[in-house]
């Protein structure tokens, strides 16, 4: 990622955070507001330390804890070891990419094999998004991720803890 892109992502994130809180920052360690959805357990599979930091900050702002791993092999192992409500999966990672990792997760027994997986990608092509869905990903979040798009993706759905819509705003 170019330095300018990183700066633009942080500026967008800061604007989204300000918009979400009405310009008021929540105190460190303070619980989410009464209107916040319940906290969900999220696994983030992302190899870029910068993207990890951005996603962790966005999720923290929304009141959701996250475990972070750096590749698909670690993601599969994490899902096998503990229950998650959602996996945010980078598509391009070393060791095992997000597509192969999602396919491996889908072979796990029980609820682990059914955990919702949302792709994290800069790819905007509908053809690529179709490949992600064929691998078992329920939705695609476009990088750089805006807080509003992440908040919409995590919105409670009538049938479960996260929205599993085919298309989410980016």
C-alpha positions in Angstrom: 0.0 0.0 0.0 1.4 3.4 -0.9 2.1 5.9 1.8 -0.5 8.3 0.4 -3.2 5.5 0.5 -2.4 4.8 4.1 -2.7 8.5 5.0 -6.0 8.7 3.1 -7.3 5.6 4.9 -6.4 7.1 8.3 -8.0 10.5 7.4 -11.2 8.6 6.3 -11.2 6.5 9.5 -10.8 9.7 11.7 -13.7 11.3 9.9 -15.9 8.2 10.2 -15.0 8.0 13.9 -15.9 11.6 14.4 -19.2 11.2 12.5 -20.1 8.1 14.5 -19.5 9.7 17.9 -20.8 13.1 17.0 -17.3 14.5 17.5 -17.2 13.1 21.0 -14.6 10.4 21.8 -15.5 7.7 24.3 -13.2 7.4 27.3 -10.6 4.7 27.1 -12.0 1.5 28.5 -15.6 2.9 28.7 -18.2 0.4 27.5 -20.1 1.0 24.3 -23.1 3.2 24.5 -26.6 1.8 25.3 -27.5 2.0 21.6 -24.5 -0.1 20.5 -25.1 -3.7 19.4 -23.9 -6.5 21.6 -20.3 -7.3 21.4 -19.4 -10.0 18.9 -16.3 -12.1 18.8 -14.4 -11.4 15.6 -11.3 -13.0 14.0 -9.4 -10.7 11.7 -7.0 -12.5 9.2 -4.9 -9.7 7.8 -1.1 -9.8 7.0 -0.5 -6.0 6.8 0.3 -4.5 10.2 -1.1 -1.2 9.1 -4.4 -2.7 8.1 -4.5 -4.8 11.3 -4.1 -1.5 13.3 -6.9 0.2 11.3 -9.3 -2.7 11.6 -8.6 -3.2 15.3 -9.2 0.5 16.0 -12.5 0.5 14.0 -13.7 -2.6 15.8 -12.7 -1.3 19.2 -14.6 1.9 18.4 -17.7 -0.2 17.6 -17.2 -2.2 20.9 -16.1 -5.5 19.4 -13.0 -7.4 20.6 -10.9 -9.0 17.8 -8.3 -11.6 17.6 -5.8 -11.0 14.8 -3.8 -13.5 12.8 -1.4 -12.8 9.9 -2.3 -15.6 7.4 -4.8 -18.1 6.3 -3.2 -21.1 8.1 -3.4 -19.2 11.4 -7.0 -18.3 10.6 -8.1 -21.9 10.1 -6.3 -22.9 13.3 -8.0 -20.1 15.3 -11.4 -21.0 14.0 -10.8 -24.7 14.8 -9.7 -23.7 18.4 -12.3 -21.3 19.5 -15.8 -20.1 18.5 -16.2 -16.8 16.5 -19.3 -14.9 15.5 -17.5 -13.6 12.4 -14.2 -13.8 10.4 -12.9 -10.8 8.5 -10.6 -12.5 6.0 -8.0 -10.7 3.8 -8.1 -12.3 0.4 -4.3 -12.0 -0.4 -2.1 -13.3 2.4 1.1 -15.4 2.6 1.2 -19.0 3.6 -2.5 -19.6 2.7 -4.6 -17.0 1.0 -8.1 -16.0 2.2 -9.9 -18.1 -0.5 -8.1 -21.3 0.5 -8.5 -20.5 4.2 -12.3 -20.0 3.8 -12.6 -23.3 1.9 -10.7 -25.0 4.7 -12.9 -23.4 7.3 -16.0 -24.7 5.4 -14.8 -28.3 5.9 -14.6 -27.9 9.7 -17.2 -29.7 11.7 -20.1 -28.0 13.5 -20.5 -24.3 13.9 -16.9 -23.7 13.1 -17.5 -24.6 9.5 -20.5 -22.3 9.4 -19.0 -19.2 10.8 -19.7 -16.1 8.6 -16.6 -15.1 6.6 -16.4 -11.6 5.0 -13.7 -10.9 2.5 -11.4 -7.9 3.0 -10.0 -6.8 -0.4 -9.2 -3.8 -2.5 -10.5 -5.7 -5.5 -13.7 -4.2 -6.8 -14.4 -6.6 -9.8 -17.7 -8.4 -9.6 -16.0 -11.4 -11.1 -13.6 -11.6 -8.2 -16.4 -11.1 -5.7 -18.2 -14.1 -7.3 -15.0 -16.2 -6.7 -14.9 -15.1 -3.1 -18.6 -16.1 -2.6 -18.0 -19.4 -4.3 -15.3 -20.1 -1.8 -17.8 -19.6 1.0 -17.5 -15.9 1.9 -20.8 -14.3 2.6 -19.9 -10.7 1.9 -17.1 -8.4 0.6 -15.7 -5.3 2.4 -13.7 -3.0 0.2 -10.4 -1.6 1.5 -9.7 0.9 2.8 -12.6 0.0 5.1 -14.8 2.9 6.1 -16.3 2.8 9.6 -19.8 3.2 8.2 -19.3 0.1 6.0 -17.9 -2.0 8.8 -20.8 -0.8 11.1 -23.3 -1.8 8.5 -21.7 -5.2 8.0 -21.8 -5.9 11.7 -25.5 -4.7 12.1 -27.6 -7.4 13.8 -29.7 -9.4 11.5 -33.0 -11.0 12.5 -31.5 -14.5 12.0 -28.2 -14.0 13.8 -25.4 -11.8 15.2 -24.1 -10.3 11.9 -25.6 -9.3 8.6 -24.9 -11.9 5.9 -26.1 -9.8 3.0 -24.7 -10.5 -0.4 -23.6 -6.9 -0.9 -22.6 -4.4 1.7 -21.8 -0.7 1.3 -18.2 0.1 0.8 
